[in-house]
Amino acid sequence: MAEEDLNSIDKEFVEFVVKNIVENPEDVEVSREIDEMGVLLTLKVNKEDMGKIIGKSGQTAKALRILLRIIGSKNNARVNLKIIEPEEE
């Protein structure tokens, strides 16, 4: 199956990019699941860093998703990114 060929390159890519954008890189968590729809990456960041990840009008999140789509298509896989909103304390 093509999704396994990615070998978590997609996950490492998201971790690298996000950790270099945020103020709290130690709080970045990326999990990876494979199902019939493809690869799903779930991203969790510190509440204070959500604005940096989403970006102005969602531009940063959109750019991340486009780059993941390119990585996925290169490997014949569908890669989606889900950003989990931190819970209020």
N, C-alpha and C positions, 0 to 999 in steps of 0.2 A: 504494500500500500504506500502511496506517495507521501502521506503525512508523516510516516515514520522516517522517510528519507531526510526530512528536514533536520532530524537529530537535535532538536531544540535550538538550532541556530536562531530561529525566530524569537525564542524566549531570551536567549543571551543578548540579542540585538535590542530588544525592548528594555531589558535591565540596564544595559550599557548607556543607552540614550537617556532614559529617565533618570538614572542616578547622576548623570552629568548636568541635568536641567534643574533638579530640585535642591532645596537647602538641607533636607534631611535624608541623604541617600541610604542611611541605615534602616529607614522605615519602609523602603521600597520592597514590595513582595510581588513576584510574578509566578502564577501557577499555570500549568499547561495541561489541557485535556484534549483527547481525540475522540470524536464520535462520527456518526454517519454524515454530518454536515461539514466536517473538516477539523481544523485545529482551532481551539478556543483558548486564547490567552486572557487571563484575568489579572488586572493590575490593581494593587492597593498602594496608596501613598499616604503620607502624613496629611492631616486636614489642612495645614497651612500651605501645602504644596499643590493643592488641587487646582488653583488658578493657573499655575505654571504649566500643568499637564494639559488642561483644557485649552488654555490660550485665549487670545482675543477672538471672540465669535467662534470659538471651537477650532481655530486654525491649527494649533499644535496637535490636538488629538486627531484631527482629520489627516494631517501630514503623516503622523505615525501609522495610521490605518492604511494610507496609500502605500507607504514604504513596505508595510507588512504584506499587502496584497501583491506587490512586486516580488518580494522574497518568496511568497507562496506560489505565484504563477511560474516562477523560475524552476520550482520543484514540483509542479503539477499538484499543488495542494491549495485548499481554501483556508486562509488564516483570518480569524476575527479577533478583535481586541475589545474586551469589556472592562470599563473603568468603574471600580467599586467606589461609591461615595462614602467617605469615612463617617462613622456614626457620631452624633453629638454626644459630648460627655456631660 
